[in-house]
């Protein structure tokens, strides 16, 4: 197996994107939106933990 396939244990490993594709994806992330979503999830997790859910 070459270094550009996943190792998730599936019979047919999925092909991973090349470095250029990953770099493009990284640079096009809407970081403000991602931060807002992470903060929202953190609040939900904290609330659920306090309510023992």
C-alpha distance matrix in Angstrom:
0.0 3.8 6.7 8.2 7.3 9.5 9.3 12.6 12.1 12.6 11.8 10.8 9.2 11.5 11.0 12.4 15.4 15.6 17.9 20.9 20.6 20.4 23.3 25.3 24.8 25.9 28.9 30.1 30.2 33.8 34.2 37.8 36.7 33.8 36.2 38.7 36.3 35.1 38.8 39.7 37.1 38.2 41.8 40.8 39.0 42.0 44.4 42.6 42.4 46.1 46.9 44.7 42.6
3.8 0.0 3.8 5.6 6.5 9.5 10.4 13.9 14.4 14.9 14.6 12.9 10.6 11.7 10.0 10.7 13.0 12.5 14.6 17.6 17.8 17.7 20.3 22.4 22.3 23.3 26.1 27.5 28.0 31.7 32.1 35.7 34.9 32.1 34.5 37.2 35.1 34.0 37.6 38.8 36.4 37.5 41.1 40.4 38.7 41.6 44.2 42.7 42.5 46.1 47.1 45.1 43.1
6.7 3.8 0.0 3.8 5.8 8.2 9.5 13.0 14.4 15.4 16.0 14.3 11.2 11.6 9.8 9.0 11.1 10.5 11.9 15.3 15.6 14.9 17.3 19.8 19.7 20.2 23.1 24.8 25.1 28.8 28.9 32.6 32.0 29.0 31.3 34.2 32.2 30.9 34.5 35.8 33.5 34.4 38.1 37.7 35.9 38.7 41.4 40.1 39.8 43.4 44.5 42.7 40.8
8.2 5.6 3.8 0.0 3.8 6.9 9.6 12.5 14.3 14.5 15.3 12.8 9.6 8.9 6.4 5.5 7.6 7.5 9.8 12.9 12.5 12.2 15.1 17.1 16.8 17.9 20.8 22.0 22.5 26.2 26.7 30.3 29.5 26.8 29.4 32.0 30.0 29.1 32.8 33.9 31.8 33.0 36.6 36.1 34.6 37.6 40.1 38.8 38.9 42.4 43.4 41.8 39.7
7.3 6.5 5.8 3.8 0.0 3.8 6.6 9.2 10.8 10.7 11.6 9.3 5.9 5.8 4.8 5.4 8.8 10.2 12.7 15.6 14.5 13.9 17.3 19.0 18.0 19.3 22.4 23.2 23.2 26.8 27.3 30.8 29.5 26.7 29.4 31.8 29.4 28.5 32.2 33.0 30.6 32.0 35.5 34.6 33.1 36.2 38.6 37.0 37.1 40.8 41.5 39.8 37.5
9.5 9.5 8.2 6.9 3.8 0.0 3.8 5.7 8.2 8.7 10.7 9.2 5.4 5.7 6.6 6.5 10.2 12.2 14.2 17.2 15.7 14.4 17.9 19.6 17.9 18.9 22.4 23.0 22.4 25.7 26.0 29.3 27.9 24.9 27.4 29.7 27.0 26.0 29.7 30.4 27.7 29.1 32.5 31.5 29.9 33.0 35.3 33.6 33.6 37.3 38.0 36.2 33.9
9.3 10.4 9.5 9.6 6.6 3.8 0.0 3.8 5.5 7.5 9.8 9.7 6.6 8.5 10.1 10.2 13.9 15.7 17.4 20.6 19.3 17.7 21.0 23.0 21.2 21.8 25.4 26.2 25.3 28.4 28.4 31.6 30.2 27.0 29.2 31.4 28.7 27.2 30.8 31.5 28.6 29.7 33.1 32.0 30.0 33.0 35.4 33.4 33.2 36.9 37.6 35.4 33.3
12.6 13.9 13.0 12.5 9.2 5.7 3.8 0.0 3.8 5.7 9.1 9.5 7.1 8.7 11.3 11.7 15.3 17.7 19.5 22.4 20.6 18.9 22.3 23.9 21.7 22.3 26.0 26.4 25.0 27.9 27.9 30.8 29.1 25.9 28.1 30.0 27.0 25.6 29.2 29.5 26.4 27.7 31.0 29.5 27.5 30.7 32.8 30.6 30.6 34.3 34.7 32.5 30.2
12.1 14.4 14.4 14.3 10.8 8.2 5.5 3.8 0.0 3.8 6.5 8.4 7.3 10.1 13.1 14.2 18.0 20.3 22.4 25.4 23.6 22.2 25.7 27.3 25.1 26.0 29.6 29.9 28.7 31.6 31.7 34.5 32.7 29.5 31.8 33.6 30.4 29.1 32.6 32.8 29.6 30.8 34.1 32.3 30.3 33.5 35.5 33.0 32.9 36.7 36.9 34.4 32.1
12.6 14.9 15.4 14.5 10.7 8.7 7.5 5.7 3.8 0.0 3.8 5.4 5.5 8.3 11.7 13.7 17.3 20.0 22.5 25.1 23.0 22.1 25.8 26.9 24.7 26.1 29.6 29.5 28.5 31.3 31.9 34.7 32.5 29.7 32.3 33.8 30.6 29.7 33.3 33.1 30.1 31.8 34.8 32.9 31.2 34.7 36.4 33.9 34.2 38.0 37.9 35.6 33.0
11.8 14.6 16.0 15.3 11.6 10.7 9.8 9.1 6.5 3.8 0.0 3.8 6.2 9.4 12.4 15.1 18.7 21.1 24.0 26.5 24.5 24.1 27.8 28.8 27.0 28.6 32.0 31.9 31.2 34.2 34.9 37.8 35.7 32.9 35.6 37.2 34.0 33.3 36.9 36.7 33.7 35.5 38.6 36.6 35.0 38.4 40.1 37.5 37.9 41.7 41.5 39.2 36.5
10.8 12.9 14.3 12.8 9.3 9.2 9.7 9.5 8.4 5.4 3.8 0.0 3.8 6.4 9.1 12.2 15.6 18.0 21.2 23.4 21.4 21.3 25.0 25.8 24.2 26.1 29.3 29.1 28.8 31.9 32.9 35.9 33.8 31.2 34.2 35.8 32.7 32.3 36.0 35.8 33.1 35.1 38.2 36.4 35.0 38.5 40.2 37.9 38.5 42.2 42.2 40.1 37.4
9.2 10.6 11.2 9.6 5.9 5.4 6.6 7.1 7.3 5.5 6.2 3.8 0.0 3.8 6.5 9.0 12.6 15.0 17.9 20.3 18.4 18.0 21.7 22.8 21.1 22.8 26.1 26.2 25.8 29.0 29.8 32.9 31.0 28.3 31.2 33.0 30.1 29.4 33.2 33.4 30.7 32.5 35.7 34.2 32.8 36.1 38.1 36.0 36.4 40.1 40.4 38.4 35.8
11.5 11.7 11.6 8.9 5.8 5.7 8.5 8.7 10.1 8.3 9.4 6.4 3.8 0.0 3.8 6.3 9.6 12.5 15.5 17.5 15.2 15.1 18.8 19.5 17.8 19.8 23.0 22.8 22.5 25.7 26.8 29.9 28.0 25.5 28.5 30.3 27.5 27.2 31.0 31.1 28.7 30.7 33.9 32.5 31.4 34.8 36.7 34.9 35.5 39.2 39.5 37.8 35.1
11.0 10.0 9.8 6.4 4.8 6.6 10.1 11.3 13.1 11.7 12.4 9.1 6.5 3.8 0.0 3.8 6.6 9.1 12.4 14.3 12.3 12.7 16.3 17.0 15.9 18.0 20.9 21.0 21.4 24.8 26.0 29.3 27.8 25.4 28.5 30.5 28.1 27.8 31.6 32.0 29.9 31.8 35.1 34.1 33.1 36.4 38.4 36.9 37.5 41.1 41.6 40.1 37.5
12.4 10.7 9.0 5.5 5.4 6.5 10.2 11.7 14.2 13.7 15.1 12.2 9.0 6.3 3.8 0.0 3.8 6.5 9.2 11.5 9.6 9.2 12.8 14.0 12.8 14.6 17.6 18.1 18.3 21.9 22.8 26.2 25.0 22.5 25.4 27.7 25.5 25.1 28.8 29.6 27.6 29.3 32.7 32.0 31.0 34.1 36.3 35.1 35.6 39.1 39.9 38.6 36.1
15.4 13.0 11.1 7.6 8.8 10.2 13.9 15.3 18.0 17.3 18.7 15.6 12.6 9.6 6.6 3.8 0.0 3.8 6.6 8.0 5.9 6.3 9.8 10.5 9.9 12.1 14.6 15.1 16.0 19.6 20.9 24.4 23.4 21.2 24.2 26.6 24.8 24.6 28.3 29.2 27.7 29.4 32.7 32.3 31.6 34.6 36.8 36.0 36.6 40.0 40.9 39.9 37.5
15.6 12.5 10.5 7.5 10.2 12.2 15.7 17.7 20.3 20.0 21.1 18.0 15.0 12.5 9.1 6.5 3.8 0.0 3.8 5.6 5.4 6.3 8.7 10.1 10.8 12.4 14.5 15.7 17.1 20.9 21.9 25.6 25.1 23.0 25.8 28.4 27.0 26.6 30.2 31.5 30.1 31.6 34.9 34.9 34.1 36.9 39.3 38.7 39.1 42.4 43.5 42.6 40.3
17.9 14.6 11.9 9.8 12.7 14.2 17.4 19.5 22.4 22.5 24.0 21.2 17.9 15.5 12.4 9.2 6.6 3.8 0.0 3.8 5.5 5.1 6.0 8.6 9.8 10.4 12.2 14.2 15.7 19.4 20.0 23.8 23.8 21.7 24.1 27.1 26.1 25.5 28.8 30.5 29.4 30.5 33.9 34.2 33.4 35.9 38.5 38.2 38.4 41.6 43.0 42.2 40.2
20.9 17.6 15.3 12.9 15.6 17.2 20.6 22.4 25.4 25.1 26.5 23.4 20.3 17.5 14.3 11.5 8.0 5.6 3.8 0.0 3.8 5.4 5.1 6.2 8.6 9.9 10.6 12.4 14.6 18.2 19.4 23.0 23.1 21.5 24.1 26.9 26.1 26.0 29.3 30.9 30.1 31.5 34.6 35.1 34.7 37.2 39.6 39.5 40.0 43.0 44.4 43.8 41.8
20.6 17.8 15.6 12.5 14.5 15.7 19.3 20.6 23.6 23.0 24.5 21.4 18.4 15.2 12.3 9.6 5.9 5.4 5.5 3.8 0.0 3.8 5.4 5.1 6.2 8.6 10.0 10.7 12.6 16.3 17.8 21.3 20.9 19.4 22.3 24.8 23.7 23.9 27.3 28.5 27.7 29.4 32.4 32.6 32.4 35.1 37.3 37.0 37.8 40.8 42.0 41.5 39.2
20.4 17.7 14.9 12.2 13.9 14.4 17.7 18.9 22.2 22.1 24.1 21.3 18.0 15.1 12.7 9.2 6.3 6.3 5.1 5.4 3.8 0.0 3.8 5.4 5.1 6.1 8.6 9.9 10.9 14.7 15.6 19.3 19.0 16.9 19.6 22.4 21.3 21.0 24.4 25.9 24.9 26.3 29.5 29.8 29.3 31.9 34.3 34.1 34.6 37.7 39.0 38.4 36.3
23.3 20.3 17.3 15.1 17.3 17.9 21.0 22.3 25.7 25.8 27.8 25.0 21.7 18.8 16.3 12.8 9.8 8.7 6.0 5.1 5.4 3.8 0.0 3.8 5.5 5.1 6.2 8.7 10.3 13.9 14.6 18.3 18.7 17.0 19.3 22.2 21.8 21.5 24.6 26.4 25.9 27.0 30.1 30.9 30.5 32.8 35.3 35.4 35.9 38.7 40.3 40.0 38.1
25.3 22.4 19.8 17.1 19.0 19.6 23.0 23.9 27.3 26.9 28.8 25.8 22.8 19.5 17.0 14.0 10.5 10.1 8.6 6.2 5.1 5.4 3.8 0.0 3.8 5.4 5.2 6.2 8.9 12.3 13.9 17.3 17.4 16.4 19.1 21.5 21.1 21.5 24.6 26.0 25.8 27.4 30.2 30.8 31.0 33.3 35.5 35.7 36.6 39.3 40.7 40.6 38.5
24.8 22.3 19.7 16.8 18.0 17.9 21.2 21.7 25.1 24.7 27.0 24.2 21.1 17.8 15.9 12.8 9.9 10.8 9.8 8.6 6.2 5.1 5.5 3.8 0.0 3.8 5.5 5.2 6.4 10.1 11.7 15.2 14.7 13.3 16.3 18.7 17.9 18.3 21.5 22.7 22.4 24.1 26.9 27.3 27.5 30.0 32.1 32.2 33.1 35.9 37.1 37.0 34.8
25.9 23.3 20.2 17.9 19.3 18.9 21.8 22.3 26.0 26.1 28.6 26.1 22.8 19.8 18.0 14.6 12.1 12.4 10.4 9.9 8.6 6.1 5.1 5.4 3.8 0.0 3.8 5.5 5.6 9.3 9.7 13.4 13.7 11.9 14.3 17.2 16.8 16.6 19.6 21.4 21.1 22.3 25.3 26.1 26.0 28.2 30.6 31.0 31.6 34.3 35.8 35.7 33.9
28.9 26.1 23.1 20.8 22.4 22.4 25.4 26.0 29.6 29.6 32.0 29.3 26.1 23.0 20.9 17.6 14.6 14.5 12.2 10.6 10.0 8.6 6.2 5.2 5.5 3.8 0.0 3.8 5.7 8.6 9.5 12.9 13.8 12.9 15.0 17.7 18.0 18.3 20.8 22.7 23.0 24.2 26.8 28.0 28.3 30.2 32.5 33.2 33.9 36.3 38.0 38.2 36.4
30.1 27.5 24.8 22.0 23.2 23.0 26.2 26.4 29.9 29.5 31.9 29.1 26.2 22.8 21.0 18.1 15.1 15.7 14.2 12.4 10.7 9.9 8.7 6.2 5.2 5.5 3.8 0.0 3.8 6.4 8.7 11.6 11.7 11.5 14.2 16.3 16.4 17.4 20.0 21.3 21.8 23.5 25.8 26.7 27.4 29.6 31.4 32.1 33.3 35.6 37.0 37.4 35.4
30.2 28.0 25.1 22.5 23.2 22.4 25.3 25.0 28.7 28.5 31.2 28.8 25.8 22.5 21.4 18.3 16.0 17.1 15.7 14.6 12.6 10.9 10.3 8.9 6.4 5.6 5.7 3.8 0.0 3.8 5.6 8.8 8.5 7.8 10.6 12.7 12.7 13.6 16.2 17.6 18.0 19.6 22.1 22.9 23.6 25.7 27.6 28.3 29.5 31.8 33.2 33.6 31.7
33.8 31.7 28.8 26.2 26.8 25.7 28.4 27.9 31.6 31.3 34.2 31.9 29.0 25.7 24.8 21.9 19.6 20.9 19.4 18.2 16.3 14.7 13.9 12.3 10.1 9.3 8.6 6.4 3.8 0.0 3.8 5.6 5.4 6.2 8.7 10.1 10.8 12.4 14.4 15.6 16.7 18.4 20.3 21.4 22.6 24.5 26.1 27.2 28.6 30.6 31.9 32.7 30.9
34.2 32.1 28.9 26.7 27.3 26.0 28.4 27.9 31.7 31.9 34.9 32.9 29.8 26.8 26.0 22.8 20.9 21.9 20.0 19.4 17.8 15.6 14.6 13.9 11.7 9.7 9.5 8.7 5.6 3.8 0.0 3.8 5.4 4.9 6.0 8.5 9.8 10.3 12.0 14.0 15.2 16.2 18.3 19.9 20.7 22.2 24.2 25.5 26.5 28.4 30.1 30.9 29.4
37.8 35.7 32.6 30.3 30.8 29.3 31.6 30.8 34.5 34.7 37.8 35.9 32.9 29.9 29.3 26.2 24.4 25.6 23.8 23.0 21.3 19.3 18.3 17.3 15.2 13.4 12.9 11.6 8.8 5.6 3.8 0.0 3.8 5.5 5.2 6.2 8.7 10.0 10.6 12.3 14.4 15.3 16.7 18.6 20.0 21.1 22.7 24.5 25.7 27.2 28.8 30.1 28.7
36.7 34.9 32.0 29.5 29.5 27.9 30.2 29.1 32.7 32.5 35.7 33.8 31.0 28.0 27.8 25.0 23.4 25.1 23.8 23.1 20.9 19.0 18.7 17.4 14.7 13.7 13.8 11.7 8.5 5.4 5.4 3.8 0.0 3.8 5.5 5.1 6.2 8.6 9.9 10.6 12.4 14.2 15.5 16.7 18.4 20.1 21.3 22.7 24.3 26.0 27.2 28.4 26.6
33.8 32.1 29.0 26.8 26.7 24.9 27.0 25.9 29.5 29.7 32.9 31.2 28.3 25.5 25.4 22.5 21.2 23.0 21.7 21.5 19.4 16.9 17.0 16.4 13.3 11.9 12.9 11.5 7.8 6.2 4.9 5.5 3.8 0.0 3.8 5.4 5.1 6.1 8.6 9.8 10.6 12.2 14.3 15.4 16.4 18.3 20.0 21.0 22.3 24.4 25.8 26.6 24.8
36.2 34.5 31.3 29.4 29.4 27.4 29.2 28.1 31.8 32.3 35.6 34.2 31.2 28.5 28.5 25.4 24.2 25.8 24.1 24.1 22.3 19.6 19.3 19.1 16.3 14.3 15.0 14.2 10.6 8.7 6.0 5.2 5.5 3.8 0.0 3.8 5.4 5.1 6.1 8.5 9.9 10.4 12.3 14.3 15.2 16.4 18.3 19.9 20.9 22.5 24.3 25.4 24.1
38.7 37.2 34.2 32.0 31.8 29.7 31.4 30.0 33.6 33.8 37.2 35.8 33.0 30.3 30.5 27.7 26.6 28.4 27.1 26.9 24.8 22.4 22.2 21.5 18.7 17.2 17.7 16.3 12.7 10.1 8.5 6.2 5.1 5.4 3.8 0.0 3.8 5.5 5.2 6.2 8.7 9.9 10.7 12.5 14.3 15.5 16.7 18.5 20.0 21.3 22.8 24.2 22.8
36.3 35.1 32.2 30.0 29.4 27.0 28.7 27.0 30.4 30.6 34.0 32.7 30.1 27.5 28.1 25.5 24.8 27.0 26.1 26.1 23.7 21.3 21.8 21.1 17.9 16.8 18.0 16.4 12.7 10.8 9.8 8.7 6.2 5.1 5.4 3.8 0.0 3.8 5.4 5.0 6.2 8.6 10.0 10.7 12.3 14.3 15.4 16.5 18.3 20.1 21.2 22.3 20.4
35.1 34.0 30.9 29.1 28.5 26.0 27.2 25.6 29.1 29.7 33.3 32.3 29.4 27.2 27.8 25.1 24.6 26.6 25.5 26.0 23.9 21.0 21.5 21.5 18.3 16.6 18.3 17.4 13.6 12.4 10.3 10.0 8.6 6.1 5.1 5.5 3.8 0.0 3.8 5.4 5.1 6.1 8.7 9.9 10.4 12.2 14.2 15.2 16.3 18.3 19.9 20.6 19.2
38.8 37.6 34.5 32.8 32.2 29.7 30.8 29.2 32.6 33.3 36.9 36.0 33.2 31.0 31.6 28.8 28.3 30.2 28.8 29.3 27.3 24.4 24.6 24.6 21.5 19.6 20.8 20.0 16.2 14.4 12.0 10.6 9.9 8.6 6.1 5.2 5.4 3.8 0.0 3.8 5.4 5.0 6.3 8.7 9.9 10.5 12.3 14.2 15.2 16.6 18.4 19.7 18.8
39.7 38.8 35.8 33.9 33.0 30.4 31.5 29.5 32.8 33.1 36.7 35.8 33.4 31.1 32.0 29.6 29.2 31.5 30.5 30.9 28.5 25.9 26.4 26.0 22.7 21.4 22.7 21.3 17.6 15.6 14.0 12.3 10.6 9.8 8.5 6.2 5.0 5.4 3.8 0.0 3.8 5.5 5.3 6.4 8.8 10.1 10.8 12.4 14.3 15.6 16.7 18.3 16.9
37.1 36.4 33.5 31.8 30.6 27.7 28.6 26.4 29.6 30.1 33.7 33.1 30.7 28.7 29.9 27.6 27.7 30.1 29.4 30.1 27.7 24.9 25.9 25.8 22.4 21.1 23.0 21.8 18.0 16.7 15.2 14.4 12.4 10.6 9.9 8.7 6.2 5.1 5.4 3.8 0.0 3.8 5.4 5.0 6.1 8.6 9.8 10.4 12.1 14.2 15.2 16.1 14.4
38.2 37.5 34.4 33.0 32.0 29.1 29.7 27.7 30.8 31.8 35.5 35.1 32.5 30.7 31.8 29.3 29.4 31.6 30.5 31.5 29.4 26.3 27.0 27.4 24.1 22.3 24.2 23.5 19.6 18.4 16.2 15.3 14.2 12.2 10.4 9.9 8.6 6.1 5.0 5.5 3.8 0.0 3.8 5.4 5.1 6.1 8.5 9.8 10.4 12.3 14.2 15.0 14.2
41.8 41.1 38.1 36.6 35.5 32.5 33.1 31.0 34.1 34.8 38.6 38.2 35.7 33.9 35.1 32.7 32.7 34.9 33.9 34.6 32.4 29.5 30.1 30.2 26.9 25.3 26.8 25.8 22.1 20.3 18.3 16.7 15.5 14.3 12.3 10.7 10.0 8.7 6.3 5.3 5.4 3.8 0.0 3.8 5.5 5.1 6.1 8.5 9.8 10.6 12.3 14.0 13.4
40.8 40.4 37.7 36.1 34.6 31.5 32.0 29.5 32.3 32.9 36.6 36.4 34.2 32.5 34.1 32.0 32.3 34.9 34.2 35.1 32.6 29.8 30.9 30.8 27.3 26.1 28.0 26.7 22.9 21.4 19.9 18.6 16.7 15.4 14.3 12.5 10.7 9.9 8.7 6.4 5.0 5.4 3.8 0.0 3.8 5.5 5.1 6.1 8.5 9.9 10.5 12.0 10.6
39.0 38.7 35.9 34.6 33.1 29.9 30.0 27.5 30.3 31.2 35.0 35.0 32.8 31.4 33.1 31.0 31.6 34.1 33.4 34.7 32.4 29.3 30.5 31.0 27.5 26.0 28.3 27.4 23.6 22.6 20.7 20.0 18.4 16.4 15.2 14.3 12.3 10.4 9.9 8.8 6.1 5.1 5.5 3.8 0.0 3.8 5.5 5.1 6.0 8.6 9.8 10.2 9.1
42.0 41.6 38.7 37.6 36.2 33.0 33.0 30.7 33.5 34.7 38.4 38.5 36.1 34.8 36.4 34.1 34.6 36.9 35.9 37.2 35.1 31.9 32.8 33.3 30.0 28.2 30.2 29.6 25.7 24.5 22.2 21.1 20.1 18.3 16.4 15.5 14.3 12.2 10.5 10.1 8.6 6.1 5.1 5.5 3.8 0.0 3.8 5.5 5.1 6.2 8.6 9.7 10.0
44.4 44.2 41.4 40.1 38.6 35.3 35.4 32.8 35.5 36.4 40.1 40.2 38.1 36.7 38.4 36.3 36.8 39.3 38.5 39.6 37.3 34.3 35.3 35.5 32.1 30.6 32.5 31.4 27.6 26.1 24.2 22.7 21.3 20.0 18.3 16.7 15.4 14.2 12.3 10.8 9.8 8.5 6.1 5.1 5.5 3.8 0.0 3.8 5.4 5.2 6.2 8.6 8.6
42.6 42.7 40.1 38.8 37.0 33.6 33.4 30.6 33.0 33.9 37.5 37.9 36.0 34.9 36.9 35.1 36.0 38.7 38.2 39.5 37.0 34.1 35.4 35.7 32.2 31.0 33.2 32.1 28.3 27.2 25.5 24.5 22.7 21.0 19.9 18.5 16.5 15.2 14.2 12.4 10.4 9.8 8.5 6.1 5.1 5.5 3.8 0.0 3.8 5.5 5.0 6.0 5.0
42.4 42.5 39.8 38.9 37.1 33.6 33.2 30.6 32.9 34.2 37.9 38.5 36.4 35.5 37.5 35.6 36.6 39.1 38.4 40.0 37.8 34.6 35.9 36.6 33.1 31.6 33.9 33.3 29.5 28.6 26.5 25.7 24.3 22.3 20.9 20.0 18.3 16.3 15.2 14.3 12.1 10.4 9.8 8.5 6.0 5.1 5.4 3.8 0.0 3.8 5.4 4.9 5.9
46.1 46.1 43.4 42.4 40.8 37.3 36.9 34.3 36.7 38.0 41.7 42.2 40.1 39.2 41.1 39.1 40.0 42.4 41.6 43.0 40.8 37.7 38.7 39.3 35.9 34.3 36.3 35.6 31.8 30.6 28.4 27.2 26.0 24.4 22.5 21.3 20.1 18.3 16.6 15.6 14.2 12.3 10.6 9.9 8.6 6.2 5.2 5.5 3.8 0.0 3.8 5.4 7.7
46.9 47.1 44.5 43.4 41.5 38.0 37.6 34.7 36.9 37.9 41.5 42.2 40.4 39.5 41.6 39.9 40.9 43.5 43.0 44.4 42.0 39.0 40.3 40.7 37.1 35.8 38.0 37.0 33.2 31.9 30.1 28.8 27.2 25.8 24.3 22.8 21.2 19.9 18.4 16.7 15.2 14.2 12.3 10.5 9.8 8.6 6.2 5.0 5.4 3.8 0.0 3.8 5.5
44.7 45.1 42.7 41.8 39.8 36.2 35.4 32.5 34.4 35.6 39.2 40.1 38.4 37.8 40.1 38.6 39.9 42.6 42.2 43.8 41.5 38.4 40.0 40.6 37.0 35.7 38.2 37.4 33.6 32.7 30.9 30.1 28.4 26.6 25.4 24.2 22.3 20.6 19.7 18.3 16.1 15.0 14.0 12.0 10.2 9.7 8.6 6.0 4.9 5.4 3.8 0.0 3.8
42.6 43.1 40.8 39.7 37.5 33.9 33.3 30.2 32.1 33.0 36.5 37.4 35.8 35.1 37.5 36.1 37.5 40.3 40.2 41.8 39.2 36.3 38.1 38.5 34.8 33.9 36.4 35.4 31.7 30.9 29.4 28.7 26.6 24.8 24.1 22.8 20.4 19.2 18.8 16.9 14.4 14.2 13.4 10.6 9.1 10.0 8.6 5.0 5.9 7.7 5.5 3.8 0.0
